[in-house]
């Protein structure tokens, strides 16, 4: 496929042309571990250490993305059943102080829909005295241009911004909303705010955005962005089609037609979920999340809590246990810890293949808390815009 940088996307680079290097906030010193509890580490039956917790704050979103929910929508959990800010903190505190969790990512839905987001972040920041190193946030970027500095000051260290196209018309097709310009300005605001890491998550779909791979790579030339290309994955409601998936190897081949010198970076300092690459001399980097063709189950270190308080030990697993109900039943900390450990013992060595996952019932992505799948229906994008 021809992957030359398209003229139609030059407008995207306007937002980044003046950003050469990011001046990250200097750490105020090593994390203090005052009054830290003696924590036990969370290991599953296969010896995998779990030190990363993802918490969905809401099922609501200001977009209606094809990749996140079916066209007819989903039945949202009643508000009283969603975790409160206090419950989010209590569960986070338990995982950090008793199980050694050192990274928490806040997801949705769209986290900025929560009016108490800043309060939640500020509360979590207090756990940095007990070993929490990173508070990250995944967002669609729609309001980030107004809120980036606020959440940085509140304690967020890193942001991931979901963006699957650099073409405004495609953006409206995918999200069913206007707002491409706001997202681009939001990325720029995130760079200016001084987060430790600013990442763009791009789900790649054959026939929709696979012709934009090199345009995304070019965003990393002058900006310290980490653009991550994600293999399209099956979930309830997204009408997954194997023919739409672009394997990692194919993505890399497309990119190398324009950037033949792109090289693999050493994995040691990177999370094992992403295969990192960089064009020599570029300020940023790219990565590939290969859940379908080369899963990273062997290095999985993450747990998930849904917005309604259910613990999921695997993104693709159906098994869940309600931590919210345990909290509201006034169960002891030891009892909750025991339930968590028992759930983790049931975690499988690896998830099923794509075909099996597509045929197995699971929550739509909007109800899990991570945008990783792109729903493209069988009708043509060109037909949808009158092309």
N, C-alpha and C positions, 0 to 999 in steps of 0.2 A: 504494500500500500504506500502511496506517495504521502510522505509525512513532512513535506516542506512547511515552514512556518507560514501560515496563511495570512494574507493581507487583511482579511476580515477581522482578525483577532488582534491587530496592532493596537486597537483602542484599549485592550486589556493591559498592555504594558505601560500605558500612561500612568497608571496608578503606582507603578513600582520603579519607574525610571530614575527617580531621584533618591532612591533608597540604596545606598552602596553597602553599608555595613550597619549592623544593629548593635547599639551600645546597651548591652544587657545590664540590668541592675546588679551591682556587686553584692554578693552575699554579706550579711552583717556579721559573719563569723560562722563557726560550726554550729550545727543544731545542738541546743542545750538539751540534755537528757535528764534534767532535774526531776526528782521524784518518780523516775520511770519504774513501772512495774516490771517484775521479772516475767517476760512473755515466753510462751511456748510457740514454736514455729508450726505453721500449718503444712503438713505433708499429706499427699494422697497415697493410695495403695501402690503407686508406681514410683514413689520417691520424689515426686515433683513438689518443690516448695512454692507455696502461694503467698505472695506478698503485695499483691495488686488488687484493689477493690474498685469496682465500677458501680456507681449508684445512679439510677435513673430518678430524677426529681419530679418528673411529670410525664404524662402521656399526651399532653396537649402540645400543639405546634401551630405557629403562624403560617406555615406552608402546608401544602397538601401534596407532598412529593409522591410520584409514582413508585419510587423505590422503597417507600416506607409503609404505605397502607394501601389497601384495595381502593378502587375508585369509589365504591359505595360507602367508604369509611369503615370505622370499627366502633364497637361498643366500648366506650371509655369507662374506666372504673369510677364509681361514685366518689365524690370529693372526700367524704369522711373516711374512706378506706385508703386514701393516699397517705404516705408517711408525712408526718408533720416535721417542721424544722428541728424540733427537739428530738424526735425519734431518729431522724437522720444523724444527728450528732451522737446520740446514745449508742447507736449501732456502730458508727464510725469509731467512737472512743473504745468500744469493746474490741473491735478488730485491730486497732492500732496498739492499744495498751496491753492486750492479752495475747494477741496472735502475731505481733510484729509487722503488721501491714505498714508499708512505707510509702505507698502511692495510692491516692484516691482520685478517680476521675468522675466528674459529674456530667451526666448525660440527660437525654430526654427520650422522646419528645424534644422540645426546645427549652433548655434550662432557663433562658431569660424570660419565659412565660411566668415563672415563679416570682411573685412580688417580693418574696423574702430571700431571694438568691444571695444578696449581699450578706444578710444575716447568717445564712448557712455557711458561706465561705469564711466569714470572720470567726464563726464558732469552730470550724474545722482547723483554722490557722492556729488555734490554741494547742492543737494536738502535735504541732511541730516541736513542742517541748518534750514530747514522749516518743519521738522517733519517726514521725511522719515527715517525709522529705519533699513530697510533691503533691500539690493540688492542681489537677488538670481539668479542663472543661472542653466539652465538644459542643459546637454550636453551628447553626446554619449561617451565622454571620449577619443576619438581617439588621440587627440593632447594635452590632459590635462597634460601629464607628462612634456611637454615643456612650458606650458602656465599657470599652476596653480598659481605659485608665482606671476607672472605678474598681473593677474586679481585680486588676493588678494590685492596686493599693490594698484591697481587702485580703489578698493572699494567694490568688491564683498564680501559679508559676508557668503554666503552659496552656496553649489553646490549640484545638484542632477545629478546622473550619471545613464543612462539607461543601464542595463545589465540583460539579460534574461536567461543567461546560464553560467555555469562555465566550460563547455566542449568546447574546441576550434572548433571541427568539427561542433557542433550544432551552434556555433557562426557564422561560415561561411555560414551555411545554412540559418540562420535567416537574416543576414545582407547582404548576397551576396558579402561579402568582407572579406579579411583577416584582422587581427588586434586585436585579443583577447588579446594578450600579451600587446599591447600598452594600452588597456583600463585598464587592471589590474595594470600596472605601473602608469597609470593616477590616479587611486583611491588612490594608495599609495602616490603619489605626492600631492594629495588634502589633505590627512591627515597630511602630513609633512608641508604643507603651512600654517596651522593654521586657516582654516575656522571655523566659529562658528558651522556649521553643515555640515556634509558630508553624503548624503543619496544615497542609491542605489534603483532605481526603477526596479522592476522585475514583468513583466506581466506573470501570471501563466496560462499555457495551458495544459489541460489533454492530456497525450500521448507524450508531447514534453519535458516539464521541471518540471512537478509536482513531479518527482522523485528526484529533486535537492533541495527541500525546506529546508531540514535539513542541506545540505551543505551550503546554504546561511546563515542559522541561525548561523552556526559555525564560520562564518566570524566575528560575533559580539563578540566572546569570548574575544579576546585580543585587539580589535580595537573599538574606539568609533564611529562605523558606525550605521546608522539607515537604515536597510533594509526593504523596503516596498513592500509587495506582493499585486499586483493589479489584481482585477478580470477583465478578458478579456471582452472588450466592443466592440459593433458594430459601424463601420463607413463605409462610402462609400469606396469601393475598398479592404476591408479586408476579404470579404467572410465569415462573421461571422456565426458561427454554435454553437447553444446552447450546444450541446454535448461536445464542446471543453472547456466550461467554468468550472472552479473549484471554487465552492462557498467558501466563507470565512470560514464557519464552517468546511468544509471538509479539507481545508488547515490546520486549527488549530488542527484537529484530527490527521492528518498525523504527524505534528510536535510533538505532545504530545506523540507519540509512542517512540520517542527518547529523548525528553525533557519533561517528565511528570510534571516537576515543573515550566514550563513556566507560568508566571502570568501576569494578566492584570495590566497595570499601570494606575494611576489616569489621567483622561482626562483633568483636569483643565489647565495644562500648555502646552497642545498639541493642534494642529489644529484639529478641529472636523472632518476633512476629513479622518483622519487615526485613526484606533483603535490600540493603542500602547500596546505592550507586551514586556516582558524581561525575560530572563533566569537568575535567581538570581546569582550574582557574575560575570556576563558577563559585559564587558566594554561598549558594545553597546546595541541596542535594535532592535526590529522588529515592524512592523505595518501592518495593512491590510486596503486597500482602497476598500470599498465594494459598488461601484457605482451601481452594478446590483442587489444585494440581499438585501442590507440595505443602501439605498441612504442617503446622508447627505445633501439633499436639504434644510432642515430646518435650517441648520447652514451655508449655502453658503454665502461667503463674497467676492466673486471674480468676476472680470470683465476681458474680454479679448480683446486685440487689435491684429488683424491679421497683417501679414507683409505688406499687401497692405492698411492698415489703417482702416479696418472696425471694429467697435465695436460689440462684441458678448456678450450679457448679460448671456448666458447659453452655455456651451460647446456643448450640444446636440440640441440647438435651431437653427432654420433656419434663424431667423430674424437677419439682420445686418444693420448697418448704417455707411456710410463712413465719418469718421472724417478727413481723408486725404483731401477729396474734400472740406470740410469746411475750413480747413487751407489754402489750395491753392486758395480758393475763397476770401481770406482775410476777412472771417467772424469774427465778434467781439467775444471776450472771452465770453461775456454774451450769445451770440447766440449759441455758441458751448456747453456751460454749459446747456442751455435749451434743446438742442437735446439729450444730455447724460441723463438728468433726465427723459425726455419723454420716451427714450428707456428703461430705468430701470423700469419705471412704468409698462411696458408690460411683465416683467419677470414673468414666471409662478411659481406657488407654488412649483412644482416639475416636473422633466422631465418624459417622458413616460417610459414605461417598455421596457425591452431589445428587445422584438419581434417588438414592434412598432418602436423603434429607428432603428432597422435593416432594416425596410421597408421604412423608411423616407429618402429622399435625404438630404445630408449634405456634407460639404467639407470633403475630405480625411484628415486624421490627419496631413499630411505634410503641408497642407494649413491652418490648424488651429493653430498649434503651441504647441502641447503637445503630447508626445508619451505615449499613454495609452492603445493601442489596439494591439493585436498580430494576424497577419494574417497567418493562417495555412491552406493551401489548402488541398483538400481531399487526395492527394497522400501522402504516408507514408514517413516520414523522413528517415527511414532505406533504403527504395528503392532509395531515392535520393543520398545516399552515397554508394550505392552498397551493402547494408547489406541484 
